[in-house]
Amino acid sequence: MALRLENKREIVAEVAEVAADSVSAVVAYYRGLSVGEMTELRAQARNSGVYLRVVRNTLAKLAFEGTEFACLQESLTGPLVLAFSRTEPSAAARLVRDFAKDHDKLEVKVLAVGGNLYEASQLAAIAKLPTKDEAISQLMSVMLAPVTKLARTLNEPAAKMVRTFAAVRDQKAAA
């Protein structure tokens, strides 16, 4: 189906807006996936907050101009699906990695995070990045450790004195 110029402009504007608000992107070949499998992938993307779109490569190149995903322009050849993560750098990579485990026809081509281009071999490393909540939790535990250690250290002399008095009391009671 041929797209009119107006429709092409709408697609470019939509993808450019999503790219401007996103933190990471995954570009993957989807040739060989059935309509049902693509529908399943789209449903999983909606549930995980990932924007998934099949766009003509020329339109995607136009949409990426002026965004941090301009580094993807050289990689846009063949039938590709674009997955953008708006909140977490690892969400799109995690979605594609998990879906590709069961569907070998989905093949990652490249990834982009923060304006940096990564090869498909880096998918697992990026997918393992913690979510925002996990990162905050890890940071808070790291920040809490020194405070906890200080509190234990300050409490130790009093606790040692109590243990000494208890040992003296037990010794006198036994005598």
N, C-alpha and C positions, 0 to 999 in steps of 0.2 A: 504494500500500500504506500503510495507516494504521499509525502508530507508537504503541506503547503508552507510557504515562507513564514507565515504567521505562527503556525504550529511549531516550526523549528525554533523560532525566536522564543516561544514559551518554554520549550524544553531546555534550551540553553540557559535561559534566565532561572529556571527552577534548579537545574543542576549546579549552576554557579552560586546560587543562594545557599544550597545545601553544602557545597564545597567550602564556602566562606565560613560556615558555622561548624564545620567538622574538624576533628582532631586527627583522624586517621582514615585511610582508604585501602581497600583491597581490590585488585583487579584480577579476575579469574576467567578462564575459558569455560564456557558452559555447553559447548557442542556435544551432543549425544544425550543430554538430559531430556527426559520427557516433560510434557506439559504438567503432569501431576507432580513430578519431582521439583520443577521450578515453582509450582504453587506452594509446595511444602517448604521450600527454601524461603519464599517470600513471607509465609506465615511465621516461620521461625525468626526471620529478620524483624518483623513487626513486633513480635513478643520480646525481643531483646533490645529494641530501640535502635536498630540499624536501618539506615535508608538504603534500599536495594533497587537498582535500576539498570535496565538494558538500554543503552543509548548508542546511536551511531557514533563511530569514532571521531568523525569530523566535528560533530556537534559537541562531543565531550572535550575535544581539544579547545574549541572556542570557549566552553564553559570554564575550563581550568585556567585560562589566561588571567593573570593577576591574583591568583590564589596560591596557597602553599603547595597545591597539588599540580602545579605547572611541570614539576619534575616527572610526572606520569605521561606527558604528551608523547614522548618518543616510544613508549611501550604500548600505545593504543593501536594494535593491529589484530584483525580477526574478530570473531564473535565473542564479545566480552560482557561480563556483568560487573557492575561497579557496586561496591558495598562501602558505605560511609558510616563512620561511628561519630556521633555528635558529642557524646559525653565522656566515654572512656577510650583510651587509645587501643585497648585490646579487644573491644567488643566485636568489631567486624572480623578481626583475625580469628577470634574464638568461634564465631558463627561459621565461617568458611571452613576452618579446621575440623570442627565437629561434623559438619554436613559432608565434607569430603571423605571422612572415614567410612561412611556408608555408601557413598556415591563416587566411584572412582572417575567418572566422567568430568567432574568439577575439578579443574586443575588451576592452581594459583599461578599467576604470571608474575606480578610484582605487588609490593606494598609500599605505602607512604605514610610516615608518621612525622608530624612536625616539620614538613618540608623536606624530609630526607627520604630517599628512595632505597628500598631494601629488596633483595632478591627473594624468591619464593622459599628458599631454604631457611629464611629467617622467620617464617610464619609461626613455627612452634614457640620460638623465643618471645615473639611479640604477644602471642596468645596467652602466654604464662604471666604476663604483666598483671599486677594486682588491680582490682577495681578500685574506684575512688574510696569506697567505704573500707576495703581491706587495707589500702595504703594509709588511711587515717588511723585505723586501728593499730597497724604496725608502728606508726610514728608515735602514737600515744603510749604504747607499751615501752618503747625505747625511752621516751621522756619520763615515764613513771619509774623506771628501774633505779636511776640514781637517787631519787627522792625516797623511795622505799628503803634502799640501802642506808641512806643517811638516818632515817628514822630508826632502823634496827640498831645502827651503831650508837646513836644517842641513847637508846633504851637499854643497851647491854650492861652498862655499869649498875644500874638500878636492879636489873634482873639478876646479875651476878651476886649482888648484896643479898637479895631475897633468897637465892639458893644457898648462900653461905649461912644465913640465919636459920634456914630450914634444916641444914645439915647439923648445925650446933644443937638445935632443938631436938632432933632425932637422936643425937649422940647422948644428950643429957637424959632423955627419956629411956634410953637403953641402959644407962648406968644405974 
